[in-house]
Amino acid sequence: MNLLSKHETRRRLLRGMPDSDMLSNQVAHWFQTPQGEAVFRAEKEAIHTALEKLFGYHILQLGFSEEHSLIDHSPVGHKIIFSPSFRAGSTKAVASNEELPLSSDSVDVVVIHHALDFAANSHRVLREATRVLRPGGHMFIVGFNPYSCWGFWKLFKRKKNIPWRGKFISKGRVSDWLKLLDLHIDSISYGLHFMPVKISKLLSRAESLENFGNKLHSPFGGAYFIHCIKQSMPLTPVLPKWRGLRARPSVMPSTENVRAKIKIH
């Protein structure tokens, strides 16, 4: 892990080029705050039911905090969560979300937990997640919704703090990426219907506000949840049915006619 000077750290933050070690530590620390804990609980509850219905051999979560798992109650046997950077005490293997050490078409379920929001190259993360997902496999994308009170709040916050440092990529833009990667969108839902505040009394009401927003099916929640499926290719090629030409025995090919005439003369 490279140690940077205070001046260099500040320069990278201001220029939007954060060190990966620093970023993962900040995201992990934020999820431990009262605000981050409320966000994590709401997000986990939002996709819990859907994940319980999916089975397979391998499930992968991509994010920036390996301690906060959305897949621990999944019925899929082998659960994979990589650490985005080396951290003392961590027992997880270290791997970049943009270069996964996994074979293509090998994972049954992929959960992207704000990995697109904080990645240097979000499209590359999505391509890599699609590569390792098997045909017919399921993918869940959790991202911050820019068209919400959380997105509005971001306009007035310091961009070096979490979560306001995230990109807040719109649901429409992510949907366009998914179509290019042959991923069929099955459903889109929203969560984080409470205000992005740090006051404990208001955060204590987050669960009731979530239930109310879910009943209204409000599209203005602070996070969206996209469930998509990787399109599978047919096992056998579909060949076109050509109509055969009927032979006409009474008609002699033109070359034979020419030969016949030569023999007569």
N, C-alpha and C positions, 0 to 999 in steps of 0.2 A: 504494500500500500504506500503510495507516494505521499509524502508530507509536504504540503504547500505552505508558503509564507502567508501571513495575514493579508498582505497587499495582493498577492496573486489570487488568493481565494475570493477576495472582494471583486477583483477584476473579472474573474470568471463568472461570478454571480451576476454582475451588472451586464455582461455581454451575453448572457444566456448560455454559457458553456460550463455547466456545473460538473464537478468531479463526481464520477459514479459512486465512489465510496461515500462521499458526503451526502449525496442525494438519497441513497438508500437509508442511511442513518436518520436523515431528517424525516423521511416518510414513515419509517418505523416508529420514531419518537412521536410523530403527530398522531398515529393511531393509538398511542397510549394515553393521549390527553382526553379529557371528558368529551370534547367535540369529536375527536377521531373515533373514540369508542362508540359514540352514538351513531356515527356514520357506518362503522363496521357492522354493528348489530343490525341496522336497518337493511344493509346490503345483503348480509348473510341470510336474513329472514326472507328477503325478496326472491332469491333463487334456490332456497332450501328445498321447496316442494318439487321444483322441476328436476333438480339434481338427484333426488331420491328415486325418480322413475327411470333413470338411465343406468344401464349395466354395461359391463365390459371388463377388459383386463387392465387397462392403464388410463389414469386420469391425470392431467397436468394443469397446474396453476402457474400463470405468469404474472408477476407483479414486482414490487420493490420492497416488500416486507414479508419475509418467509415465515415470521412468527404468527402472522394473521392469516389463517387458512379458512377458505370458504368451502373446502372439499373434505374436511375431516369426517363428516357424517355421510359421505357418498358410499353407496353399496359397491362401487368399483374397488377391486382389491388393492391394486398397486397405485399408490398416490405419490406424485412427483411434484416437488416444489424446489426450485433452485434458488440459491442465494445470489443476488445480482453482483455482490462484491464480498470480499473476505471480511469477516468480522469475528473478533475474538469470542470464543465460546459457542459459535454456531456449528451445528453438526450437519448442515446441508451442504451439498456439493455446489461449487461456484460455477455459474455459467451466465453468459450474456443472453438477454431475451432476444437479441437480434441474431445470435448464432447458437442454436440449440444443439447439444451433443446427442441428438436422437435421430433414428432412422426415419426416412420418409414413410408416410402412411402407417405409422406404428401406434398412434395414440387414439383411444376411443372418444375421450371427452377432453376439451381444452377450455379452461376458464381464464379469461384475461381480466385481471383485477387492476384497473387503472394503469396498466402497463403502457397503453397508448397515450395516456395523458402526460406521462413523465419521461417517455422515451426520446432519445435524440432523433431517431428516425422511426416514426410511428408506423409508416407504411411497411417498412422492412420487418418490424415486429409481427405485423399481421400476416405478411407473406410467409414468415418462418413458422408461425403457428399453423397456418393452412398447410404448409408442407408436411409437418409431422402428423397432422390429423388424417385418419384413414378415411377413404370414401364412405359416405354414409354416417360419418362421425358427427358429433354435436359440439358446437362452440358457443360459449356464453361470453359476452363482452360487457363489462361494467365500466362506464365512463361518466365523467361529469358533464352535465347538460348546460351548455352556455345560455340557453333560453329559459332561464329560471332565476329565482332570487339569488341562488348561488352564483350564477353567471353574472348577474347585475352587481353583486357584492364584489366580485373579482375586479371590476373596473376601478374601485376605490381602495384596493388593498395593495400593499407592497408585494411586488412580484417575486421576491426572493423567499417568501414564507410559504409553507405548505398549508392548504392545498392550492393557494392562489398562484403558485408557481407552475401549475399544470397548464396544459394547452387548452383544455375544455373543447375538444373536437366535437363538432355538431353531429347529431344522429344521422342527418342527411348525408354528410360527407363520408361517414363510416359506411353507410349503406351502399354508396357508390363504389367504395373500395371492395366491399363484399361481392358485389355483382361481377366486378372484374376478375375476382378470384374464384368464380363459380361456386359461391356459397349462397344457398337459398335461405332467406330470412323467414323463420317460422313465426316469431312473435317479437313484439317490442313492448316493454312496460317501463314504468317510471317509479322512482322512490325519492327519499330525502325530501319529504314535503314540509319539514320544519325549517325554521330560519337558521342561517349559518352563524349562530351566536356562540359565545363561550360561557354564558351565564348558566350556572348549574340549575337554577330553578326552572328556566325555560327548557333546558335540555332534558329535564326530568319528564317533560310532557311530550318528548319526541315520539314515543311509541304511540300515544293516542292520536297525534297529528298524522303519523304514518297511516294508521288505520283509516282515518277520515279521508286522507288523500287517495288511498287505494280504492275506497268505496266510490269516490267520484271519478276514478280513472283519469286523474288530472295529468296532462302531458307536460306540466311545468315543474315537475320534481327536479331536485338538484342532481339526480343521477338517472341514467337510462340503462336498461338491461336488454340486450339484443341476443336472442336465441336464434342461431342459424345452423344449417346442416350442409356438409360438404357434398356436392353432387357426385354421384357415382357413375362410372362408365359402364355400359352394358358388357356382360361377360362374353357374348358372342356377337360378332359384327352382323348388322342387318344389311343384307345384300339386296339390290334392286331387282325386281322381277321383270326381266326383259321378255318381250313377246317374240317368239321365234318366227323365222320366215319359212313359209311352206315351200317345199321344193316343187318345181314344175318340170317333170321328166321330159315333156314334149318339146321343151325349149332347149336348144343346144347353146353352150357358151359361145361368145363371139370368137374366141381364139380357136375353138374347134371348127367353127365355120370357115375360118380362113385356111386352116390346114386342109380341110376337105376340098375346098376349091382348088388348091395347089395340086393335089393328087389327081384330080380330074383332068386338068390341063397337062 
